[in-house]
Amino acid sequence: MTSAAATRIGLLAILLWATLAVLTAATGQVPPFLLTALTFAIGGVVGVGAALAGPGLGVLKQRPLAYLHGVGGLFGYHFLYFTALKWAPAAEAGLIAYLWPLLIVLLSAFLPGGGLRRVHVIGALMGFAGTVVLLLGKGGFTGVEMRFAPGYLAAFACAFIWSSYSVASRHFVDVPTQAVAGFCLATAVLAGLCHLALERTVWPSSALEWAAVALLGIGPVGLAFYTWDIGMKRGDVRFLGVASYAAPVLSTLLLVATGFAAPSWSLALACALIVGGAFVATRR
């Protein structure tokens, strides 16, 4: 597989993540860890099906370090993200957590032949600025307050874990993408245990909500992690990092299209900044 083809496959993950907000909104009152357990279980089954159709279930047997990397990235990110939302205002926590695309660009400098250039950093900063504008336009940003410091730290930790997991995937090229199914199933088990310990059980209450859960598990919490794995292992890591800032804008556009949100000037400016950042990052 060429680097360009792997990059295009990695971009599919960003498109799938853009559907995360609207599908999550359609799941009703299902608590976060229960929703994580359900969707990762479905995503794991998707990968198991792919393994059965291809190399077989033997791909799930990987060295412990590969599982530490995979489960640590998938479960670690979600655990810290939900912790951040619990301990800090959602807008601020979300903004800090969305430092991960910028961190991917910066951490890629440590890869063999990283070749990080100024245009990559400028493009990533423009993308981050677009995310700031988007959140400010929603009117939810109230400023940093020290009493929420634990939540802010958890948000930064989840950004660092996801960016580290993404970039470090380059060192696990020998691990087949189908093995991500094992990481997803392990994450589902851990999320289920967190749900039992921390949350009250609320199941989806209608066929529509169950359908939303199923679509989440198949798409943004399933197929997306497999395509992201291919993009990180064989594609252009820096460009995918910059392009990841398109996810919150595309997500907001989808919310507008489905009537969950209204169009605004901040959305238009965020689009311009993120598209401009991606353009700058591809300049030679």
C-alpha positions as CSV (number, residue, x, y, z in Angstrom):
1,M,0.0,0.0,0.0
2,T,1.4,3.4,-0.9
3,S,1.6,6.3,1.6
4,A,-1.0,8.3,-0.4
5,A,-3.5,5.4,-0.4
6,A,-3.0,4.9,3.4
7,T,-3.5,8.6,3.9
8,R,-6.8,8.6,2.1
9,I,-7.9,5.7,4.2
10,G,-6.9,7.6,7.3
11,L,-9.0,10.5,6.2
12,L,-12.1,8.2,6.3
13,A,-11.6,8.0,10.1
14,I,-11.9,11.8,10.3
15,L,-15.1,11.7,8.2
16,L,-16.6,9.0,10.4
17,W,-15.7,10.9,13.6
18,A,-17.6,13.9,12.2
19,T,-20.8,11.8,12.7
20,L,-20.0,11.1,16.4
21,A,-21.9,14.1,17.8
22,V,-25.1,13.6,15.9
23,L,-25.2,9.9,16.5
24,T,-24.4,10.3,20.2
25,A,-27.2,12.8,20.5
26,A,-29.6,10.2,19.1
27,T,-28.7,7.6,21.7
28,G,-30.7,9.5,24.4
29,Q,-29.8,9.2,28.1
30,V,-27.3,6.3,27.8
31,P,-24.4,7.1,30.2
32,P,-21.0,7.6,28.7
33,F,-19.2,4.4,29.9
34,L,-22.1,2.2,29.1
35,L,-22.3,3.7,25.6
36,T,-18.5,3.2,25.3
37,A,-18.8,-0.4,26.3
38,L,-21.7,-1.1,23.9
39,T,-20.1,0.7,20.9
40,F,-16.6,-0.8,21.4
41,A,-18.1,-4.2,21.7
42,I,-19.9,-3.7,18.3
43,G,-16.7,-2.2,16.8
44,G,-14.7,-5.3,18.1
45,V,-17.2,-7.6,16.5
46,V,-16.8,-5.7,13.2
47,G,-13.0,-6.4,13.4
48,V,-13.5,-10.0,14.3
49,G,-15.6,-10.4,11.2
50,A,-12.9,-8.8,9.1
51,A,-10.3,-11.2,10.7
52,L,-12.5,-14.2,10.0
53,A,-12.8,-13.1,6.4
54,G,-9.0,-12.6,6.1
55,P,-6.1,-13.8,8.1
56,G,-8.1,-15.6,10.8
57,L,-8.5,-15.0,14.6
58,G,-4.9,-15.7,15.1
59,V,-4.2,-12.0,14.5
60,L,-5.8,-11.3,17.9
61,K,-2.9,-13.0,19.5
62,Q,-0.3,-10.2,19.8
63,R,2.6,-9.5,22.1
64,P,1.7,-7.8,25.4
65,L,3.3,-4.5,24.4
66,A,1.0,-4.2,21.4
67,Y,-2.1,-4.7,23.7
68,L,-0.7,-2.1,26.1
69,H,-0.3,0.3,23.3
70,G,-3.7,-0.4,21.7
71,V,-5.9,-0.7,24.8
72,G,-4.0,2.1,26.6
73,G,-4.7,4.4,23.7
74,L,-8.4,3.5,23.1
75,F,-9.5,3.0,26.7
76,G,-7.1,5.6,28.2
77,Y,-8.3,8.4,26.0
78,H,-12.0,7.7,26.6
79,F,-11.5,7.3,30.4
80,L,-9.6,10.5,30.7
81,Y,-12.0,12.4,28.4
82,F,-15.1,11.5,30.4
83,T,-13.2,12.3,33.6
84,A,-12.3,15.7,32.2
85,L,-15.9,16.4,31.3
86,K,-16.9,15.5,34.8
87,W,-14.3,17.6,36.5
88,A,-14.3,20.7,34.2
89,P,-16.8,22.6,32.0
90,A,-17.4,20.8,28.7
91,A,-16.3,23.6,26.4
92,E,-12.9,24.2,28.1
93,A,-12.3,20.5,28.6
94,G,-13.1,19.8,24.9
95,L,-10.8,22.5,23.7
96,I,-7.9,21.2,25.7
97,A,-8.6,17.6,24.7
98,Y,-8.6,18.7,21.1
99,L,-4.9,19.6,21.3
100,W,-4.3,16.0,20.1
101,P,-4.0,16.9,16.3
102,L,-1.4,19.6,17.1
103,L,0.5,17.1,19.3
104,I,0.4,14.5,16.6
105,V,2.1,17.0,14.3
106,L,4.7,17.9,16.9
107,L,5.4,14.3,18.0
108,S,5.8,13.1,14.4
109,A,9.2,14.9,14.5
110,F,10.5,12.1,16.6
111,L,9.6,9.4,14.0
112,P,12.4,8.1,11.7
113,G,12.6,10.6,8.8
114,G,10.0,12.8,10.6
115,G,10.9,15.8,8.5
116,L,8.7,18.2,10.5
117,R,8.6,21.6,8.8
118,R,7.3,25.0,9.7
119,V,4.3,24.7,7.4
120,H,3.1,21.7,9.4
121,V,3.2,23.6,12.7
122,I,1.5,26.7,11.1
123,G,-1.2,24.5,9.6
124,A,-1.8,22.7,12.9
125,L,-2.0,26.0,14.8
126,M,-4.5,27.4,12.3
127,G,-6.6,24.3,12.8
128,F,-6.5,24.7,16.5
129,A,-7.4,28.4,16.1
130,G,-10.4,27.2,14.1
131,T,-11.5,24.9,16.9
132,V,-11.2,27.8,19.4
133,V,-13.3,30.0,17.2
134,L,-15.9,27.3,16.9
135,L,-16.2,26.8,20.6
136,L,-16.2,30.6,21.3
137,G,-19.0,31.0,18.8
138,K,-21.1,28.5,20.7
139,G,-20.9,30.7,23.8
140,G,-19.9,27.9,26.1
141,F,-16.3,29.1,26.9
142,T,-16.1,30.8,30.3
143,G,-12.3,31.0,30.8
144,V,-9.8,28.9,32.7
145,E,-10.5,28.6,36.4
146,M,-8.0,26.9,38.8
147,R,-10.8,25.1,40.6
148,F,-11.2,23.0,37.5
149,A,-7.5,22.2,37.3
150,P,-7.9,18.4,37.7
151,G,-10.3,18.4,34.8
152,Y,-8.0,20.4,32.7
153,L,-5.1,18.1,33.5
154,A,-7.3,15.1,32.6
155,A,-8.2,16.7,29.3
156,F,-4.6,17.4,28.4
157,A,-3.6,13.8,29.5
158,C,-6.3,12.4,27.1
159,A,-5.0,14.6,24.3
160,F,-1.4,13.4,25.0
161,I,-2.4,9.7,25.2
162,W,-4.3,9.8,21.9
163,S,-1.6,11.6,20.0
164,S,1.1,9.3,21.5
165,Y,-1.0,6.2,20.6
166,S,-1.5,7.5,17.1
167,V,2.2,8.4,16.4
168,A,3.5,5.3,18.2
169,S,1.4,3.2,15.9
170,R,4.3,3.7,13.4
171,H,6.4,1.3,15.6
172,F,3.7,-1.4,15.4
173,V,3.6,-1.8,11.6
174,D,4.0,-5.5,12.1
175,V,0.7,-5.7,14.0
176,P,-2.2,-6.3,11.5
177,T,-5.0,-3.8,11.5
178,Q,-7.5,-6.6,12.3
179,A,-5.8,-6.9,15.7
180,V,-7.5,-3.6,16.6
181,A,-10.6,-5.8,17.2
182,G,-8.9,-7.2,20.3
183,F,-8.1,-3.7,21.5
184,C,-11.7,-2.7,21.0
185,L,-13.1,-5.8,22.9
186,A,-10.7,-5.2,25.8
187,T,-11.8,-1.5,25.9
188,A,-15.4,-2.6,26.0
189,V,-14.8,-4.8,29.0
190,L,-12.9,-2.1,30.9
191,A,-15.6,0.5,30.0
192,G,-18.3,-1.9,31.2
193,L,-16.5,-2.3,34.6
194,C,-16.2,1.5,34.9
195,H,-20.0,1.7,34.1
196,L,-20.8,-0.8,36.9
197,A,-18.6,1.1,39.4
198,L,-19.5,4.7,38.5
199,E,-22.8,5.0,36.6
200,R,-26.5,4.2,36.9
201,T,-27.6,1.9,34.1
202,V,-29.9,3.5,31.5
203,W,-30.5,1.4,28.3
204,P,-31.5,2.9,25.0
205,S,-35.3,3.4,25.2
206,S,-36.3,3.0,21.6
207,A,-35.5,1.3,18.3
208,L,-34.1,4.6,17.0
209,E,-31.7,4.9,20.0
210,W,-30.5,1.3,19.6
211,A,-30.0,2.0,15.9
212,A,-27.9,5.0,16.8
213,V,-25.8,2.8,19.2
214,A,-25.3,0.3,16.4
215,L,-24.3,2.9,13.9
216,L,-21.8,4.4,16.4
217,G,-20.3,1.0,16.9
218,I,-20.0,0.3,13.2
219,G,-18.8,3.7,12.2
220,P,-17.0,6.3,14.4
221,V,-16.3,3.8,17.2
222,G,-15.6,0.9,14.9
223,L,-14.5,1.3,11.3
224,A,-12.9,4.6,12.1
225,F,-10.3,3.1,14.4
226,Y,-9.3,0.5,11.8
227,T,-8.9,3.1,9.1
228,W,-7.0,5.4,11.5
229,D,-4.6,2.5,12.3
230,I,-3.8,2.2,8.5
231,G,-3.3,5.9,8.1
232,M,-1.0,6.2,11.1
233,K,1.0,3.2,10.3
234,R,1.5,3.8,6.5
235,G,0.2,7.3,5.7
236,D,1.3,10.9,6.1
237,V,1.1,11.3,9.9
238,R,1.6,15.1,9.8
239,F,-1.1,15.8,7.2
240,L,-3.6,13.5,9.0
241,G,-2.9,15.4,12.2
242,V,-3.7,18.7,10.6
243,A,-6.7,17.3,8.8
244,S,-8.1,16.0,12.0
245,Y,-9.2,19.5,12.9
246,A,-11.8,19.2,10.2
247,A,-13.8,16.7,12.4
248,P,-15.3,19.2,14.8
249,V,-16.3,21.6,11.9
250,L,-17.8,18.7,9.9
251,S,-19.6,17.5,13.0
252,T,-21.1,21.0,13.5
253,L,-22.1,21.2,9.9
254,L,-23.9,17.9,10.2
255,L,-25.6,19.1,13.4
256,V,-26.8,22.2,11.4
257,A,-28.0,20.0,8.6
258,T,-30.0,17.8,10.9
259,G,-31.5,20.7,12.9
260,F,-29.5,20.1,16.1
261,A,-27.6,23.4,15.7
262,A,-27.9,26.8,13.9
263,P,-25.4,28.2,11.4
264,S,-23.2,31.0,12.6
265,W,-20.3,33.3,11.7
266,S,-18.0,31.3,14.0
267,L,-18.7,28.1,12.0
268,A,-17.8,29.9,8.7
269,L,-14.6,31.4,10.2
270,A,-13.6,28.0,11.7
271,C,-14.1,26.4,8.3
272,A,-11.9,28.9,6.7
273,L,-9.1,28.5,9.3
274,I,-9.1,24.8,9.2
275,V,-9.2,24.5,5.4
276,G,-6.5,27.2,5.2
277,G,-4.4,25.3,7.8
278,A,-4.7,22.0,5.7
279,F,-3.7,24.0,2.6
280,V,-0.7,25.5,4.3
281,A,0.4,22.1,5.7
282,T,0.5,20.6,2.2
283,R,2.7,23.3,0.7
284,R,6.3,22.4,-0.1
